[in-house]
Amino acid sequence: MLDWLRELTASGALLDFALAVLVLEVLILLKLRRSRTPAPSARSLIANAGAGGSLILTARLALADAPPEALMGALLMALAFHSWDQWQRW
């Protein structure tokens, strides 16, 4: 019944779509924040999206059977973005 979803997930197309939506979301939010007074900073939006995007990239690399070094690099990038995001909140 959900074979189409399994196929999209196994091929990585679902992760590609999620990454594209994330980029689009950030672009829209960066544009909207100019017209809103209580809005998060651009740095905060980029740090938050960078952490999530790095995790999506890690999953995509794992599906493509990338070498462990590439997976660790993507995970370290997620950690760096997450740390930056948390640092800005405090």
N, C-alpha and C positions, 0 to 999 in steps of 0.2 A: 504494500500500500504506500509506503514511503520510499520506494526505490529511487524516485527522482531526487529526493533529498539526500539519500546516501550517495548517489552518483555525483551530485553537486559538491558534497563535502569531500569525497574521495579525490575528486579532480582538482580541488583547491579553488574552484570557481566561487564558492560561497565565501571563502576568505578573501579572495580578490574583490568581491563585491563589498564586503564589510570594510575593507581598507579604503575603497573608493568612497563609500558613504562617510567614513570618518574624515577623509580629506575635505569632502564637500561640506560637511558639518562645520569644520573649523573655519573654512573660508566664509561661510554664511555668518557664523558667530562673530568673526573678526569684523565683518562689514556691519553687522547689527550693533555691535558694541559702541560704534561711533555715535549712534543716535539715542542710546540709552544712558542715563546718568549712573545708576548703580549697576555697573557691569564689571565682570572680571577683567583683569588685565590681559593683554595679549600674551605676555609671558606665561601666565597661568594657564591659558587655553592651550598654548603650544606644548607646555610641559605635560599637561594631563593627556592630551591627544598623543603625544610622543610615546608616553608609557603604554597606552593601549595599542597604538599602532605597532610598537615594537613587539608586543606579545602576539599580535596577529601575524606579524612577519615571522616570528619564531615558529608558530604553528604551520605557516605556509612552507617554511624551510624544512620542517620535520616531515611534512607530506611529500616533499620532493626528495627525500632521503639525502639531505645536505650533510656535509661532514660535521662532526661534533664541534669543531672550531667555529663554524658559521652559526650554529645554534647558541653556543656560549657567547659569541659576539652580540647576537640579537638580544639575548637575555641580559647581558651587561648593559646594553643600550637601554633596555626597559628599566633596569635598576637605576641608571643615571637619570633618566627622565623622571622616574618616580621620586627619587631623592630630591631632585630640583623642585618638583611640585610640592613636596612636603616642606622643604626648606622655605619656600615662598609663603606657605600658610602660617608659619610660625614666625 
